[in-house]
């Protein structure tokens, strides 16, 4: 069960305040150590995924191979 559904509004507010304090303390620590501040979200650092596309020729070969497999199966059923 999702724990956020069972929390009261006061508990949610307290959790949000605590998270903000943690973020500000991390920034302060990074400034003291001379390191860059951590990213706000982990998704910001990830590059976009490259789409894998198939050429029209490749799709035609796959389709032809599938048609050949079905033809072989149909021929086996008829005999």
WOJO-V952168 format. One record per residue. N is the residue number from 1. RES is the residue in three letters. PSI is psi in radians with two decimals (NA if undefined). OMEGA is omega in whole degrees, 0 to 359 (* if undefined). D_LAST is the distance of its C-alpha to the last C-alpha in whole Angstrom. Layout:
n=N res=RES psi=PSI omega=OMEGA d_last=D_LAST
n=N res=RES psi=PSI omega=OMEGA d_last=D_LAST
This chain:
n=1 res=UNK psi=2.51 omega=181 d_last=56
n=2 res=UNK psi=2.18 omega=183 d_last=58
n=3 res=UNK psi=-0.39 omega=180 d_last=61
n=4 res=UNK psi=-0.45 omega=181 d_last=62
n=5 res=UNK psi=-0.42 omega=184 d_last=62
n=6 res=UNK psi=-0.10 omega=182 d_last=64
n=7 res=UNK psi=2.58 omega=175 d_last=67
n=8 res=UNK psi=2.92 omega=180 d_last=70
n=9 res=UNK psi=-0.59 omega=178 d_last=71
n=10 res=UNK psi=-0.69 omega=179 d_last=74
n=11 res=UNK psi=-0.70 omega=178 d_last=72
n=12 res=UNK psi=-0.73 omega=178 d_last=70
n=13 res=UNK psi=-0.75 omega=179 d_last=73
n=14 res=UNK psi=-0.73 omega=179 d_last=74
n=15 res=UNK psi=-0.73 omega=179 d_last=71
n=16 res=UNK psi=-0.73 omega=178 d_last=71
n=17 res=UNK psi=-0.74 omega=180 d_last=74
n=18 res=UNK psi=-0.73 omega=179 d_last=74
n=19 res=UNK psi=-0.71 omega=178 d_last=71
n=20 res=UNK psi=-0.70 omega=178 d_last=73
n=21 res=UNK psi=-0.75 omega=179 d_last=76
n=22 res=UNK psi=-0.77 omega=180 d_last=73
n=23 res=UNK psi=-0.75 omega=181 d_last=72
n=24 res=UNK psi=-0.63 omega=177 d_last=76
n=25 res=UNK psi=-0.65 omega=177 d_last=77
n=26 res=UNK psi=-0.72 omega=178 d_last=74
n=27 res=UNK psi=-0.75 omega=180 d_last=75
n=28 res=UNK psi=-0.75 omega=178 d_last=79
n=29 res=UNK psi=-0.73 omega=178 d_last=77
n=30 res=UNK psi=-0.67 omega=178 d_last=76
n=31 res=UNK psi=-0.68 omega=179 d_last=79
n=32 res=UNK psi=-0.66 omega=182 d_last=81
n=33 res=UNK psi=-0.17 omega=180 d_last=79
n=34 res=UNK psi=0.25 omega=179 d_last=78
n=35 res=UNK psi=2.70 omega=177 d_last=74
n=36 res=UNK psi=2.62 omega=180 d_last=73
n=37 res=UNK psi=2.55 omega=179 d_last=72
n=38 res=UNK psi=2.66 omega=180 d_last=68
n=39 res=UNK psi=2.62 omega=181 d_last=66
n=40 res=UNK psi=-0.70 omega=178 d_last=66
n=41 res=UNK psi=2.67 omega=180 d_last=62
n=42 res=UNK psi=-0.38 omega=180 d_last=60
n=43 res=UNK psi=-0.42 omega=183 d_last=57
n=44 res=UNK psi=-0.53 omega=183 d_last=60
n=45 res=UNK psi=-0.29 omega=183 d_last=60
n=46 res=UNK psi=2.33 omega=176 d_last=56
n=47 res=UNK psi=2.73 omega=179 d_last=55
n=48 res=UNK psi=2.48 omega=180 d_last=52
n=49 res=UNK psi=2.43 omega=178 d_last=49
n=50 res=UNK psi=2.33 omega=179 d_last=47
n=51 res=UNK psi=2.40 omega=176 d_last=44
n=52 res=UNK psi=1.99 omega=181 d_last=41
n=53 res=UNK psi=2.67 omega=180 d_last=39
n=54 res=UNK psi=2.44 omega=180 d_last=36
n=55 res=UNK psi=2.85 omega=178 d_last=37
n=56 res=UNK psi=-0.66 omega=178 d_last=35
n=57 res=UNK psi=-0.73 omega=179 d_last=33
n=58 res=UNK psi=-0.75 omega=178 d_last=32
n=59 res=UNK psi=-0.69 omega=179 d_last=31
n=60 res=UNK psi=-0.71 omega=179 d_last=29
n=61 res=UNK psi=-0.73 omega=179 d_last=27
n=62 res=UNK psi=-0.76 omega=180 d_last=26
n=63 res=UNK psi=-0.72 omega=179 d_last=25
n=64 res=UNK psi=-0.70 omega=179 d_last=23
n=65 res=UNK psi=-0.70 omega=179 d_last=22
n=66 res=UNK psi=-0.74 omega=178 d_last=21
n=67 res=UNK psi=-0.68 omega=178 d_last=19
n=68 res=UNK psi=-0.68 omega=179 d_last=17
n=69 res=UNK psi=-0.76 omega=179 d_last=16
n=70 res=UNK psi=-0.68 omega=179 d_last=15
n=71 res=UNK psi=-0.71 omega=179 d_last=13
n=72 res=UNK psi=-0.73 omega=179 d_last=11
n=73 res=UNK psi=-0.76 omega=180 d_last=10
n=74 res=UNK psi=-0.67 omega=179 d_last=9
n=75 res=UNK psi=-0.65 omega=179 d_last=7
n=76 res=UNK psi=-0.60 omega=180 d_last=6
n=77 res=UNK psi=-0.60 omega=184 d_last=6
n=78 res=UNK psi=-0.49 omega=183 d_last=4
n=79 res=UNK psi=NA omega=* d_last=0
